[in-house]
Amino acid sequence: MEQLQQSSAYKEKINLKEKLSILKVPLKCLEYVVLGLMIMIFVFPFIWMISTSLKTTAEAIQIPPTIIPNEFIFENYLKAWNSGPFFRYLGNSIFITSAILIMQFIIMVPAAYAFSKIKFKGEKILFGIVLVGLMVPPQITFLPVYIMMSKLGLINSYVPLILPFMTSSFGIFLLRQNFMQVSDEIIEAAKLDNASDFKIMWKIMLPIAKPAMITFGLFSFIYHWNNYFWPLVMSNTDLVRTLPIGVTMLKEIEGITNWNIVMAGNVMLTAPILIIYTFLNGQIKKAFAYSGIK
């Protein structure tokens, strides 16, 4: 009797495996279809942007639209670049974004180290204030900041574009969580070897937090590179304006919206982001693989 039950159970397992093997192929095909659709959803806007940037003005607005231009007009990029002081816009974007990233890391690393490995009075209260900063968007604080900068005569300068973003509550929180993974015994052993807090941060903490720092750096770069609202509020001259404002002004050329010129400007705006991500993508994978091995 037991042998019959075992044989029937064995047959049921075999039948189940056969059914699963039959369903494996269509499920795999369905998986590829879903992945393909997701890729198209994310990639198609870039394809459309590049395609439109190479069209004539008439073809850019024709219905039905075309994906491949009938004629590739590379002069659109030259027209977009010459339509305003784009070299100035580009230099402003590079300077402002780089200054913000440098100042953020200079402030965030010691703050995260202090909150994670140094015990001091009022630590929880101060860290709670940092967390509150996560819930306050810059659009809420722009009015008092604008009034303060206006009274100091700093509007149309780099100061109001950099100073309010010199630190990040999210960055401090992210680095603090990474620093807390380091055991206190390692810190104590380093201090017994007369290592200063700066040396501990530089030699021990930063290599461990490298994935988090690179990830935050990418997010911060993308946000501030594409930031349109804050530079628009804090500047009204081309002296300190950035690329997003310059691209928006392309809509006003000759009194009509030349979408091929606008899209050429958008390609120039997004190209640095794609290039930087391409180079840092491999470093992020290596950093995560290294931290996983450790």
C-alpha positions in Angstrom: 0.0 0.0 0.0 2.8 2.4 0.9 4.6 1.5 -2.3 1.5 2.4 -4.3 1.2 5.8 -2.5 4.8 6.5 -3.1 4.6 5.6 -6.8 1.4 7.8 -7.2 3.1 10.7 -5.5 6.2 10.2 -7.7 3.9 10.3 -10.8 2.2 13.4 -9.6 5.6 15.1 -9.2 6.6 14.1 -12.7 3.3 15.4 -14.1 3.8 18.7 -12.3 7.3 19.1 -13.7 6.1 18.3 -17.2 3.3 20.9 -16.8 5.8 23.5 -15.5 8.2 22.7 -18.4 5.4 23.2 -20.9 4.5 26.6 -19.3 8.2 27.6 -19.1 8.5 28.7 -22.7 5.3 30.9 -22.9 6.2 32.5 -19.5 9.7 33.3 -20.7 8.2 34.8 -23.9 5.8 36.9 -21.8 8.7 38.0 -19.6 10.6 39.2 -22.7 7.6 41.0 -24.0 7.0 42.9 -20.7 10.7 43.8 -20.5 10.7 45.0 -24.1 7.6 47.2 -23.4 9.3 48.7 -20.3 12.4 49.4 -22.3 10.4 51.1 -25.0 8.6 53.2 -22.4 11.9 54.6 -21.1 13.8 54.7 -24.3 11.2 56.0 -26.7 11.2 59.6 -25.4 15.0 59.8 -26.0 14.5 58.4 -29.5 11.7 60.8 -30.2 13.8 63.8 -28.9 16.8 62.9 -31.0 14.7 62.2 -34.1 12.8 65.5 -33.8 16.1 67.4 -33.3 17.2 66.3 -36.8 14.0 67.2 -38.6 12.9 70.3 -40.5 10.4 72.6 -38.8 7.6 71.3 -41.1 8.4 67.7 -40.5 8.7 68.2 -36.7 5.0 69.2 -36.5 3.5 67.1 -39.3 0.8 64.5 -38.7 1.2 61.6 -38.8 4.6 62.0 -37.3 7.7 60.2 -38.5 10.3 58.5 -36.4 13.1 58.5 -39.0 13.6 62.0 -40.5 13.3 62.3 -44.2 16.3 64.6 -44.2 18.9 64.8 -41.3 19.3 68.5 -40.4 22.4 68.7 -38.1 22.3 72.5 -38.4 19.5 72.5 -35.8 22.1 72.0 -33.1 24.2 75.0 -34.4 21.1 77.1 -34.5 20.2 76.2 -31.0 23.7 76.9 -29.8 23.9 80.3 -31.5 20.4 81.4 -30.5 21.8 82.6 -27.2 24.8 82.7 -24.9 24.8 78.9 -24.6 28.5 78.7 -23.8 27.8 80.9 -20.8 24.8 78.8 -19.8 26.9 75.7 -20.1 29.7 77.2 -18.0 27.2 78.3 -15.3 25.6 74.9 -15.1 29.0 73.1 -14.8 30.2 75.6 -12.1 27.0 75.7 -10.0 26.5 71.9 -10.1 30.2 71.1 -9.3 30.3 73.7 -6.5 27.1 72.2 -4.9 28.4 68.6 -5.1 31.8 69.6 -3.6 30.2 71.5 -0.7 27.6 68.8 -0.1 30.3 66.2 0.4 32.5 68.5 2.5 29.6 69.0 4.9 27.8 65.7 4.7 30.7 63.3 5.4 31.7 64.9 8.8 28.0 65.3 9.8 27.2 61.7 9.0 30.3 60.5 10.8 29.4 62.6 13.9 25.8 61.3 14.0 26.9 57.7 13.6 30.0 57.3 15.7 30.3 60.3 18.1 28.1 60.6 21.1 27.3 64.2 22.1 24.6 66.1 23.9 21.6 66.9 21.7 22.5 64.3 19.1 19.0 62.9 18.7 17.4 66.4 18.5 19.8 67.6 15.9 19.4 64.5 13.8 15.7 64.9 14.1 16.0 68.4 12.7 18.0 66.9 9.8 15.2 64.4 9.1 12.6 67.2 9.1 14.6 68.7 6.3 13.7 65.7 4.2 10.0 66.8 4.3 10.5 70.4 3.3 10.8 71.0 -0.5 12.8 74.0 -1.7 9.7 75.5 -3.3 8.4 76.3 0.2 11.5 78.0 1.4 12.3 80.0 -1.8 10.3 83.1 -0.7 12.2 83.8 2.6 15.5 82.8 0.9 14.7 85.2 -2.0 13.8 88.0 0.4 17.0 87.5 2.4 19.2 87.3 -0.7 17.5 90.4 -2.2 18.1 92.4 1.0 21.8 91.3 0.9 22.0 92.3 -2.8 23.0 88.8 -3.9 20.3 88.3 -6.6 21.8 87.6 -10.0 24.9 86.1 -8.4 26.1 82.5 -7.9 25.5 82.7 -4.1 21.8 82.1 -4.0 22.2 79.3 -6.5 24.8 77.4 -4.4 24.4 78.4 -0.8 20.9 76.9 -0.1 22.0 73.5 -1.5 25.4 73.2 0.3 24.1 70.3 2.3 21.5 67.6 1.9 19.3 66.0 4.6 18.9 62.9 2.5 22.7 62.7 1.9 23.5 62.9 5.6 20.9 60.2 6.4 22.1 57.9 3.6 25.8 58.2 4.7 24.9 57.9 8.3 23.2 54.6 7.7 26.3 53.3 5.8 28.7 54.5 8.5 26.6 52.7 11.2 27.5 49.4 9.5 31.1 49.8 10.6 31.6 48.2 14.0 32.7 50.3 16.9 35.6 47.9 17.6 37.2 49.0 14.3 36.9 52.7 15.2 38.3 52.0 18.7 41.2 50.0 17.2 42.0 52.9 14.8 42.0 55.4 17.7 44.4 53.2 19.7 46.7 53.5 16.7 46.5 57.3 17.2 44.3 57.8 14.1 42.4 61.1 14.1 38.7 61.3 13.2 39.7 62.8 9.8 41.9 59.8 9.1 39.2 57.4 10.2 36.7 59.1 7.9 39.1 59.1 5.0 40.7 55.6 5.4 37.8 53.6 6.8 34.4 55.2 6.3 34.7 56.6 2.8 35.7 53.3 1.1 32.8 51.5 2.8 30.3 54.3 1.8 31.6 54.5 -1.7 28.5 53.0 -3.3 26.2 55.4 -1.4 28.4 58.4 -2.2 28.4 57.6 -5.9 24.7 57.0 -6.0 23.9 60.2 -4.1 26.3 62.1 -6.3 24.5 61.0 -9.4 21.1 61.9 -8.0 22.3 65.2 -6.8 24.0 66.0 -10.1 20.9 65.1 -12.1 18.6 67.2 -9.9 20.8 70.3 -9.9 21.8 70.1 -13.5 18.1 69.9 -14.5 16.9 72.4 -11.9 14.8 75.1 -13.6 12.7 76.7 -10.9 15.5 77.9 -8.5 17.7 79.6 -11.2 14.6 81.1 -12.7 13.6 82.7 -9.4 17.1 83.8 -8.4 18.3 85.3 -11.7 17.0 87.6 -14.4 20.1 88.1 -16.5 22.1 85.8 -18.7 25.1 86.3 -16.4 24.2 83.4 -14.1 21.4 81.6 -16.0 21.8 77.9 -16.6 21.1 75.5 -19.4 17.5 74.6 -18.5 16.5 78.2 -18.7 18.4 78.6 -22.0 16.6 75.6 -23.5 13.2 77.0 -22.4 14.0 80.3 -24.1 14.4 78.5 -27.4 10.6 78.4 -27.7 10.6 82.1 -28.3 12.8 82.2 -31.3 11.2 84.2 -34.2 7.9 84.3 -32.3 7.0 80.6 -33.1 7.9 77.3 -31.4 10.5 75.5 -33.6 10.3 72.1 -31.9 13.3 70.8 -33.9 15.4 73.6 -32.4 13.9 73.0 -28.9 14.7 69.3 -29.1 18.2 70.0 -30.2 18.6 72.1 -27.1 17.2 69.3 -25.0 19.7 66.8 -26.5 22.5 69.2 -25.5 21.0 69.4 -22.0 20.7 65.7 -21.4 23.9 64.6 -23.1 26.2 65.4 -20.1 23.9 63.4 -17.8 24.0 60.4 -20.1 27.8 60.6 -20.5 28.4 60.8 -16.8 26.0 58.0 -16.1 27.7 55.8 -18.7 31.1 56.3 -17.0 29.9 56.0 -13.4 27.6 53.0 -14.1 30.5 50.6 -14.1 32.0 52.2 -11.0 28.7 51.7 -9.2 28.5 48.0 -10.1 32.2 47.5 -9.0 31.6 49.4 -5.8 28.5 47.3 -4.9 30.3 44.1 -5.9 33.2 45.1 -3.7 31.0 45.9 -0.7 29.1 42.6 -1.2 32.4 40.6 -1.1 33.4 42.4 2.1 
